[in-house]
Amino acid sequence: MAGSVVASHADTLTIAMVGDIMMGTTYPSVMLPANDGKDLFKDAKAVLKRADLAVGNLEGALCDGGQSTKGSGPNSYSFRMPTKYAPRLKEVGFDYLSMANNHANDFGQEGIESTEKCLREQGILFSGIEGRVESAVIERGGRKIGLCAFGHNSYTLKHTDLTTVGRIVDDLVSRCDLVIVSFHGGAEGRTKSHLPQGSESFLGENRGSLRQLAHFCIDHGADVVYGHGPHVTRAVEVYKDRFIAYSLGNFCTPYNVSLTGISGYAPLVEIKIDPKDGRFLRGQIHPFLQTRGIGPRTDKGGSVIKEMKQLTAADVPQSQAVVDAEGSITLKR
């Protein structure tokens, strides 16, 4: 588990959140980082481990066999991480990973079952595949935290199905003190960093109305909502005193994902909320940049901070919080 258990009298709960994680692939050829991936997260480890809860999106299958479910065209990608890489996620403190994305099924049922087995062996919670694990609950400082994840694919719990979203969020709210929602949605690519009004589509698929989704979850009692999917970062918002990250982009995708320009920005967002009622207190964007084959490395220039500051000001001017030049996320005075 990330960090130590919060004392029951603690006045803050710290959550570290990142976007897409794909630590290397053995398909269609072997593309794996040095040292069995043990150095992938070295620059981010301290922040991830000190958090009371560390969460992200596992973009691909942890498996050693199976058949690819994707086509063979130039825009068809299948991600298969070796099962021996699963400990890398535990070592840096991840507590929960979303599986509700367009790569969880890259190696079919065999890949899904292998991924779930690997995560269970590491004590990492997960959810997001329809008909399998709908949600998870973890305890911190005597408080129950519910987690759930939604995606845009047929095999995921779909974020466009607000009846299902509402049912799962309502169930967690009824059983838990705090609720965190993850979603994989939005159009993809370097031209998609701005958060549009209304629904988005990509490759002929409905990728959701993400403002509506995030606000819907919070209106139903969720306390934190974080997204990923566009492969670029987007704005952050505080709505009804609750935190939303509309896209955390790529975090650790060293192969077969474009890392050019803003696609290489890899933020780690650390927030503090009130453990009693889920209110956002403050946050910090930790800036990283990715290099092919290496993973996220500290960016002293803070490129992703500048990007998220500008996007937040432009796309959610009504937000209750602002991002400053140092990456601090603070409530407006």
N, C-alpha and C positions, 0 to 999 in steps of 0.2 A: 504494500500500500504506500501511496505517496505520503511523505511527511510522517509526523507522529500524530496520534489521535488528539484532537483538540480538547483541551480541558473544558469541562461542562460550563465553566463560568466565562469562557473566552468571549470577547465582544466582537470578533470577526471570524469569518470562515474564508479561507483563501482557496480560489479555484484557478488552476492553470489550464488554458485551453489552446489547442492547435488545430490545424486543418488536416490535409491529406498526408497519410503515412504509407509509403510503399518502399520497403528497405532494400529493394533489389529484386531481380526476377531471374528465373531459370528458363523462361519461355519467351520467344521461340529459341533464343540462345541464352547462354549463361552470362548475365550481367550483374555481378555482385561486388560489393565494396570490399576493401582490404580488411584483414583481421576479423573475418566473419561478422562484420558490421559493428564490432565493439566500439568503434570510434564515431559512429554516425551522430549520436546525440551528445557528444562530450561537452559541447559549448552550452547546451540547454539543460543539462542534467541537474545542475544546482537549483535552478528555478522550478523545474518539474518536481524534484524530490522534496523541496521545502513546502510545496503546496499541500493543503489538507486533502485536495482532490485534483487529480490530473486527468484530463479527458482529451480525446482526439477522434479522428476518423481513419479506420484501417482500410486503405484503398487497395484491395486485392485479397488473394487467398493465401493462407499459410498451409501449404501442402507440398508433397514430394512427388505426386503422380497425377492421375486424372487426365481427361481430355478437355482441350479448350472449347468453350461454348461460343467463342467469337469467330467471325469470318477470317479470311486470310488477306483482306484488302489492306491498303496502306494506312487507312484510318481505323483499323481494327487492332485493339491492344488487349492483351491478356497478361495479367500480373500474377505471378506465382512465386511467393517468397518461401525459401526453405523452412521447414518446421523448426530446424535448429536455431532459427533467428528469433523465435518467440521470446526467449529469455531477455533479448535486448530491450523489449518493451517493459518488462518487469523491472529490469535493472535501473531504469531511469525514472521509474515511479508511476507509470500509467495505471490508473485504477479502472477506467472504463473506456471502451472504444466502440464507436458506431460501426455496424456492418450494413447499414441501409444505404448502399451506394451502388454505382454501375460497374463495379469490379468484384464485388463479393461473390458473384456467381460465375466468375471467369472459368472455373473448373468444376462447375455444376455442383450437384449434391455432395459428391465426394470432397470437393474443395471446401464447401460450407461446413460439412461435418468435421473435417480436419481442422479448420480454423477454430471452430468452437471448442474442440478438444484441446488444442494448443493454448487457447486463452484460459480455459478452465484450469489447465495444469499450472498456469502462471498466476492464478488467482485474480485474473483481470475480468471484470464484468463486461457484458456486451448485450446488444439487442438490435433489432431492426429488420429481420427477415420474417416475412409473413408466414404464419403457421408454426413458427418456432419460438424464439424468445422475444416477447413483446416489450418487456421492460425489466429493469433491475433496481435493486434497493441496496444501499450501502449505509453504514452507520458511522457518524463522526460526532464525537462529543456528546453521545446520548441522543443525537437527533438523527432521524431517518431521512435520507436523501434519495429521492426517486429519479431514475434516469430512463429516457426513452429516445428513440431515433427514428426518423422518417426519411424516405427517399423517393425518387421518381420512377424507379423501375418496377416492372410487373411483379417481381418476386419480393420486393420490399414492402414494408408498411408505408403506404403512399401518403405523402404530405398534401396531395391534392384532394384526398378523401377526408374532409374535415370532420365527418361523422366518426371515422376511426380515430383520427387525431384527438378529437374531443373526448371520446370514450377512454382512451389510454391515459391522457393527461388527467381527466377527472378521477380515474381510478387511483393514480399515484397521489393526487392531491388529497384524496380521502384517507390514504394510508400513511402518508409521509409528512414530514415537517417542511421540507424543501423539495422543489422539483426542477430538474434541468432537462431541457429538450435540445436534441441535435437534429439538424436537417441537412440533406444533400440536395441542393436545388439551385436553379438559375442557369442561364445560358453560359457557355464556356468560351474562354479566350481573352486575349489581351485587350480587345475592344469592349469587354463586358464588365469593366470594373465599376461603372456607375449603376446604382440601384434604381431600376425603373419603377414607375407606377404601373400597377396591374400585372397581368400574367406574362411570363416569359416562355418562349419555345426555342428548342434547339434540336436539330436533326429530326424535325417533324414531331417532336415529343413535347408535351406540356411539362415545363420545368417549374411551374408554380407561380403564384403571386406571393412573394416572400414577405413583403410588409404585412399583408393580410394574415399570412400564416403565423408570423412571429407575434403579432398583436393578439391574434386569436388564442394562442397558447398562454400568453400572459393574462388575457381576460379570463381564461379558464383556471388561473391559479398558478401557472408556472412562474419560476423566479429567475431563471437564466435560460436564454435561447442562444445557441451558437450554430452557425452554418458554414458550409464548405461546398464545393462543387464547381464553381466557375474557373478554378485554377488561378485566380487572381484574388487579391484582397478587396474588400468592400468596406462600407461605412460601419461604424458602431453607433448604437443608440441607447439611451436610457428612456424607457417608456413606462409610465406609471411606477416609477422608482425601481424598475427591473431592467437588467442589462441584456442587450441583444448585440451579437456580432453577425452581420449579414453574410460575410464570407471571410474565413481565415486563410483561404488560398491553399497553396502547397506548403507543407512543412518539411517533410523528409521524403523526397521523390528523386533519388539520385540518377535514375535511368528511365528512358523511354517517356519522359514528360518534359515538355519544353521548359527550360529555365532561363530563357532569354528575357532581358529587361524586367518588367514588373512581374513576370511569371516566376522569377527567381526569388522574389520577396517572400520571406518565411516568418511571419510574426508569431510570437508566443504572447498571448494576452493573459495577464495575471490580474484577477479582480478580487476585491474583498467585499463580502456582503455581510449583512447582519444575520447571524445564525438563528435568531429568534423569529424573524419575519421575512427574510430574503431580500430586504432592501439593498440596493447597490450603494456602496460607500465610496469606493475609489478604485482606480485601476491603473495598470501600467502596460504599455506595449513594449515588449523586448524585441529589438530588431535583429533579424538574422537574414543572411543571404545564402542561397544554395549554389553549389558548384557540382557539376556532373561527377558522379562517382564518390562524392565526399559527404554530402548532406548539409544540414544547416550550420553556418558558422557566424559568429558574432559580427554584426555590421556596425562598425564605429561611426559610419556616416549616417546611420539612422534612416536609410532610404524609405523603408516601409512606414516609418512614423510619419514622414512628410506626406506620403501617399494617403494614409488613412486619415490624417488630419484634414487634408483637402477634401477627400470624399465625404467625410462626416459633415463638414461645414456645408458642402454643396447639396448633398442628397437628403440629409435629415436635419435641416436647420431648426426644426421644432424639438429636437432632442433635449432632454433635461441635463445633458452633460456635454462637455467639450474635450477635445484632444489638444494638448499643447505641443510645443516644438520639441520637448523632451520625451514625449510619449505618455505623459500623465493624462489619465482620464478622470476628470473631476466634475462634480455637479456645478451647474451654473449658479452664480450668486444672485 
